[in-house]
Amino acid sequence: MNNSTRKVDGLLFDKDGTLFDFHTTWSAWAGDLIEDLAQGDAAVRGRLASEMHYDLDERRFRPTSPIVAGTNREAAECVARAVPDRRVEELEIFLMETSAAAPQAETVPLAAFLQALAAEGLALGVATNDTEHGARAHLGKAGVVDQFDFIAGFDSGHGAKPAPGPCLAFARAMGLAPGRVAMVGDSTHDLLAGRAAGMQTVAVLTGTATRDDLAPFADVVLPDIGHIPAWMIA
């Protein structure tokens, strides 16, 4: 790949729904979480499903769920509305610990994909609205945590998407002009953050959002991250 002709010098990835398939990871985790918190109480189960916008029959988040693109704190606040006897701070820790152990399904074989990008001299980062602890745990399980030059969660001190802080922090850390970086994600939060930072925006369809949801905010919509190398030199 010729550096003078490729579109970017850095790629900043969202995590859930981008590097990892959203439903395999988070819909499965949420179903187990609801059962754990409900303790067999149908009314609590129903409240949790309602607040989380979770389909109990399909065992899947609905696209409208505030948890899909929200921070761990926002998820804890959402859950707390259904179980008011549990403190938000307690739930925040509980969600962080249980989500770190959530099952992962890579959207493409990540190790080989990231190695190929790094070999081309690209700076690689992750900016997620999950905790940094959760991000490092998931990337570590996939054996790719060391492939990234930069990893930020909503709690890493740069703010949370859709604000541009995490994107700008990556550009600064890598010494890159924002316009030479692409923010890659599956939600409008990702794309809005990238645009606010002055970055290129790449949408992928491995989360809960549709092409129609993402296209207005993206320079390109791809089926998954595996299509990025071809896009970079097109």
MIVOLO-708459 format. One record per residue (C-alpha): residue in one letter; x, y, z. Coordinates in steps of 0.001 Angstrom, whole numbers, plus 500000, padded with zeros to 6 digits. Example, Ala and Ser with C-alpha at 12.3 -4.5 7.8 and 13.67 -1.06 7.14 Angstrom:
residues 2
+---------+--------+--------+--------+
: residuo :   east :  north :     up :
+---------+--------+--------+--------+
:       A : 512300 : 495500 : 507800 :
:       S : 513670 : 498940 : 507140 :
+---------+--------+--------+--------+
end
This chain:
residues 234
+---------+--------+--------+--------+
: residuo :   east :  north :     up :
+---------+--------+--------+--------+
:       M : 500000 : 500000 : 500000 :
:       N : 501448 : 503361 : 498967 :
:       N : 501308 : 505851 : 501850 :
:       S : 500971 : 508760 : 499450 :
:       T : 497765 : 507394 : 497938 :
:       R : 495950 : 505912 : 500933 :
:       K : 493225 : 507957 : 502580 :
:       V : 494416 : 507799 : 506206 :
:       D : 497431 : 507353 : 508466 :
:       G : 495456 : 506269 : 511523 :
:       L : 492371 : 504228 : 512328 :
:       L : 490405 : 504710 : 515543 :
:       F : 487945 : 501893 : 516173 :
:       D : 484889 : 501654 : 518336 :
:       K : 484862 : 498300 : 520143 :
:       D : 481392 : 496783 : 520495 :
:       G : 479586 : 496306 : 517213 :
:       T : 482768 : 497185 : 515338 :
:       L : 485633 : 494934 : 516429 :
:       F : 483192 : 492521 : 518070 :
:       D : 479716 : 491543 : 516916 :
:       F : 477266 : 493414 : 519109 :
:       H : 474504 : 490870 : 519595 :
:       T : 476777 : 487890 : 520245 :
:       T : 478518 : 489857 : 522975 :
:       W : 476050 : 492261 : 524533 :
:       S : 472636 : 490796 : 523831 :
:       A : 473761 : 487505 : 525377 :
:       W : 475298 : 489324 : 528345 :
:       A : 472159 : 491427 : 528885 :
:       G : 469878 : 488392 : 528894 :
:       D : 471954 : 486772 : 531618 :
:       L : 472152 : 490069 : 533515 :
:       I : 468370 : 490458 : 533538 :
:       E : 467869 : 486941 : 534886 :
:       D : 470526 : 487495 : 537534 :
:       L : 469015 : 490759 : 538755 :
:       A : 465399 : 489584 : 538514 :
:       Q : 465978 : 486504 : 540698 :
:       G : 462859 : 484875 : 539276 :
:       D : 460623 : 487928 : 539766 :
:       A : 458642 : 488401 : 536547 :
:       A : 457782 : 492016 : 537364 :
:       V : 461447 : 492956 : 537832 :
:       R : 462356 : 491058 : 534676 :
:       G : 459759 : 493026 : 532746 :
:       R : 460909 : 496369 : 534160 :
:       L : 464514 : 495623 : 533288 :
:       A : 463616 : 494609 : 529757 :
:       S : 461527 : 497742 : 529337 :
:       E : 464182 : 500140 : 530641 :
:       M : 466962 : 498427 : 528682 :
:       H : 464859 : 498152 : 525487 :
:       Y : 465553 : 494424 : 525435 :
:       D : 463412 : 491821 : 523675 :
:       L : 463123 : 488899 : 526080 :
:       D : 461732 : 486539 : 523441 :
:       E : 464422 : 487294 : 520858 :
:       R : 467125 : 487782 : 523525 :
:       R : 468337 : 490859 : 521678 :
:       F : 468666 : 494556 : 522346 :
:       R : 466333 : 496725 : 520336 :
:       P : 468112 : 499393 : 518251 :
:       T : 466505 : 502051 : 520460 :
:       S : 468279 : 500872 : 523607 :
:       P : 470148 : 503635 : 525449 :
:       I : 472717 : 501001 : 526411 :
:       V : 473777 : 500324 : 522806 :
:       A : 475996 : 503402 : 522504 :
:       G : 475922 : 504662 : 526089 :
:       T : 478592 : 504638 : 528753 :
:       N : 478809 : 502125 : 531587 :
:       R : 477478 : 504820 : 533932 :
:       E : 474499 : 505469 : 531671 :
:       A : 473821 : 501730 : 531520 :
:       A : 473915 : 501546 : 535317 :
:       E : 471468 : 504447 : 535589 :
:       C : 469168 : 502687 : 533133 :
:       V : 469244 : 499430 : 535100 :
:       A : 468792 : 501280 : 538412 :
:       R : 465424 : 502623 : 537271 :
:       A : 464176 : 499034 : 537173 :
:       V : 465772 : 497947 : 540479 :
:       P : 465551 : 501054 : 542687 :
:       D : 466785 : 499132 : 545716 :
:       R : 470239 : 498927 : 544087 :
:       R : 472525 : 501979 : 544124 :
:       V : 473753 : 503278 : 540777 :
:       E : 477364 : 503185 : 541999 :
:       E : 477000 : 499544 : 543028 :
:       L : 475427 : 498652 : 539680 :
:       E : 478143 : 500510 : 537811 :
:       I : 480796 : 498271 : 539374 :
:       F : 478632 : 495180 : 538854 :
:       L : 478148 : 495960 : 535165 :
:       M : 481839 : 496675 : 534665 :
:       E : 482865 : 493377 : 536251 :
:       T : 480272 : 491202 : 534511 :
:       S : 480713 : 492866 : 531122 :
:       A : 484466 : 492290 : 531223 :
:       A : 483685 : 488567 : 531158 :
:       A : 481107 : 488822 : 528345 :
:       P : 481574 : 486413 : 525411 :
:       Q : 483263 : 487876 : 522346 :
:       A : 482775 : 487189 : 518637 :
:       E : 485250 : 488946 : 516369 :
:       T : 483700 : 490561 : 513308 :
:       V : 486801 : 489489 : 511361 :
:       P : 489877 : 487533 : 512542 :
:       L : 491331 : 490456 : 514443 :
:       A : 494933 : 489404 : 514996 :
:       A : 495733 : 488956 : 511309 :
:       F : 493689 : 492011 : 510307 :
:       L : 495410 : 494336 : 512771 :
:       Q : 498870 : 492938 : 512061 :
:       A : 498392 : 493722 : 508382 :
:       L : 497328 : 497290 : 509146 :
:       A : 500245 : 497849 : 511521 :
:       A : 502648 : 496491 : 508901 :
:       E : 501508 : 499319 : 506634 :
:       G : 502545 : 501854 : 509266 :
:       L : 499039 : 502803 : 510364 :
:       A : 498452 : 504070 : 513901 :
:       L : 495695 : 502033 : 515551 :
:       G : 493439 : 502954 : 518447 :
:       V : 490235 : 502079 : 520259 :
:       A : 487753 : 504590 : 521659 :
:       T : 484794 : 502997 : 523398 :
:       N : 482020 : 504138 : 525696 :
:       D : 482686 : 500982 : 527708 :
:       T : 485157 : 501277 : 530576 :
:       E : 488856 : 501149 : 529773 :
:       H : 489012 : 498099 : 532061 :
:       G : 486368 : 496345 : 529967 :
:       A : 488054 : 497326 : 526716 :
:       R : 491433 : 495986 : 527796 :
:       A : 489832 : 492793 : 529111 :
:       H : 488013 : 492105 : 525832 :
:       L : 490966 : 492984 : 523624 :
:       G : 493227 : 490919 : 525856 :
:       K : 490981 : 487864 : 525512 :
:       A : 491138 : 488281 : 521757 :
:       G : 494935 : 488469 : 521981 :
:       V : 495109 : 491888 : 520329 :
:       V : 495465 : 494417 : 523150 :
:       D : 499119 : 494995 : 522248 :
:       Q : 498212 : 495743 : 518633 :
:       F : 496762 : 499105 : 519637 :
:       D : 498763 : 502259 : 520228 :
:       F : 495900 : 503896 : 522132 :
:       I : 492953 : 502528 : 524145 :
:       A : 490391 : 504802 : 525790 :
:       G : 487157 : 504142 : 527621 :
:       F : 484614 : 506725 : 528691 :
:       D : 486443 : 506847 : 532018 :
:       S : 489951 : 507447 : 530633 :
:       G : 489801 : 511209 : 531005 :
:       H : 488968 : 512203 : 527426 :
:       G : 485177 : 512231 : 527696 :
:       A : 482684 : 510012 : 525918 :
:       K : 481329 : 509857 : 522392 :
:       P : 479542 : 511607 : 520694 :
:       A : 481822 : 514340 : 522069 :
:       P : 485077 : 514508 : 520084 :
:       G : 487443 : 514251 : 523064 :
:       P : 488534 : 510616 : 522630 :
:       C : 489094 : 511137 : 518907 :
:       L : 491189 : 514255 : 519415 :
:       A : 493169 : 512531 : 522168 :
:       F : 494104 : 509738 : 519747 :
:       A : 495180 : 512207 : 517062 :
:       R : 497315 : 514111 : 519570 :
:       A : 498873 : 510952 : 520981 :
:       M : 499795 : 509727 : 517503 :
:       G : 500926 : 513119 : 516220 :
:       L : 498408 : 513012 : 513376 :
:       A : 496205 : 515656 : 511857 :
:       P : 492570 : 514648 : 512562 :
:       G : 491800 : 514747 : 508860 :
:       R : 494281 : 511899 : 508324 :
:       V : 492430 : 509658 : 510794 :
:       A : 489245 : 507653 : 510268 :
:       M : 486843 : 507014 : 513134 :
:       V : 485340 : 503573 : 512516 :
:       G : 482112 : 502625 : 514260 :
:       D : 478676 : 501075 : 514182 :
:       S : 476670 : 503877 : 515827 :
:       T : 475855 : 507503 : 515199 :
:       H : 477704 : 508305 : 518440 :
:       D : 480928 : 507075 : 516812 :
:       L : 480372 : 508973 : 513590 :
:       L : 479282 : 512207 : 515256 :
:       A : 482387 : 512110 : 517446 :
:       G : 484602 : 511585 : 514424 :
:       R : 483000 : 514391 : 512454 :
:       A : 483196 : 516783 : 515397 :
:       A : 486926 : 516016 : 515603 :
:       G : 487412 : 516714 : 511894 :
:       M : 488089 : 513074 : 511070 :
:       Q : 486918 : 510886 : 508228 :
:       T : 484090 : 508564 : 509285 :
:       V : 483631 : 504908 : 508383 :
:       A : 480414 : 503131 : 509366 :
:       V : 480118 : 499353 : 509679 :
:       L : 476980 : 497231 : 509798 :
:       T : 477977 : 494804 : 512564 :
:       G : 476022 : 496598 : 515305 :
:       T : 472337 : 497374 : 515713 :
:       A : 472091 : 500382 : 513375 :
:       T : 471055 : 500159 : 509736 :
:       R : 472667 : 501633 : 506650 :
:       D : 469962 : 504304 : 506578 :
:       D : 470728 : 505211 : 510204 :
:       L : 474439 : 505629 : 509572 :
:       A : 474801 : 506900 : 506013 :
:       P : 474016 : 510576 : 506773 :
:       F : 476997 : 510741 : 509130 :
:       A : 479498 : 508535 : 507287 :
:       D : 481902 : 509046 : 504417 :
:       V : 481385 : 505379 : 503608 :
:       V : 479249 : 502504 : 504948 :
:       L : 480946 : 499086 : 504860 :
:       P : 479627 : 495617 : 505753 :
:       D : 482425 : 495167 : 508319 :
:       I : 485939 : 496339 : 509133 :
:       G : 487449 : 493754 : 506782 :
:       H : 486562 : 496069 : 503897 :
:       I : 488655 : 498966 : 505224 :
:       P : 491935 : 498122 : 503413 :
:       A : 490230 : 498263 : 500024 :
:       W : 488465 : 501503 : 500938 :
:       M : 491713 : 503161 : 502021 :
:       I : 493233 : 502915 : 498544 :
:       A : 490096 : 503190 : 496398 :
+---------+--------+--------+--------+
end
